[in-house]
Amino acid sequence: MFNSLRNRINELNSDVNIVTNSEESHKLREKMLCFGIPMLVIGIIAVITCFVFLVKGVINYTQSMMDSAKDMSLSLSFPTEILLPFFILIPCFFILAIGGTLTSLGLRIAITGHSSNFINKTVGGNCPNCGTLIVKDNSFCSKCGTKLTKKCPNCNHDNDYKNTYCVNCGTPMNENN
């Protein structure tokens, strides 16, 4: 039961790992974050600035209406100090939304890639170089040719490339084996 579940996880993760850790995915993530984060920051600053100017305009307009009521000179015009920040606020929200969306998508690609790598390390079964599902007992990846075994320096036993200790004699494995 657990072997079939493990195999199914490996099959599903193989595709995710190949997609999220590919060169195209890294470039796309980089572009999304390079454009998304500045747009997000600019959008936040612009929205806050417009909102402050809008509130200031409303306060000034209210104050001037109260002053004109005292003088009995009522003006029906709507001031530009309220309209201008309001209309500038709309595109700032779009910049904020686009920046947030790009940043979110870029981070999702990064998180999915790291999650896929974590699943590979814990569940295993994929090539460390290209992510292709490894057939049990293969010494090399069938897609890219990466060596999937390490020789023990003490007993020359072939160990899985993930092992930190030899399964035959317990000797620590180093990266050069």
Secondary structure, DSSP 8 states (H G I E B T S, - for coil): -HHHHHHHHHHHHHHHHHHHTSHHHHHHHHHHHHHHHHHHHHHHHHHHHHHHHHHHHHHHHHHHHHHHHHHT-------HHHHHHHHHHHHHHHHHHHHHHHHHHHHHHHHHHHHHHHHHHHT--B-TTT--B--TT-SB-TTT--B-EEE-TTT--EEETT-SB-TTT--B--TT-
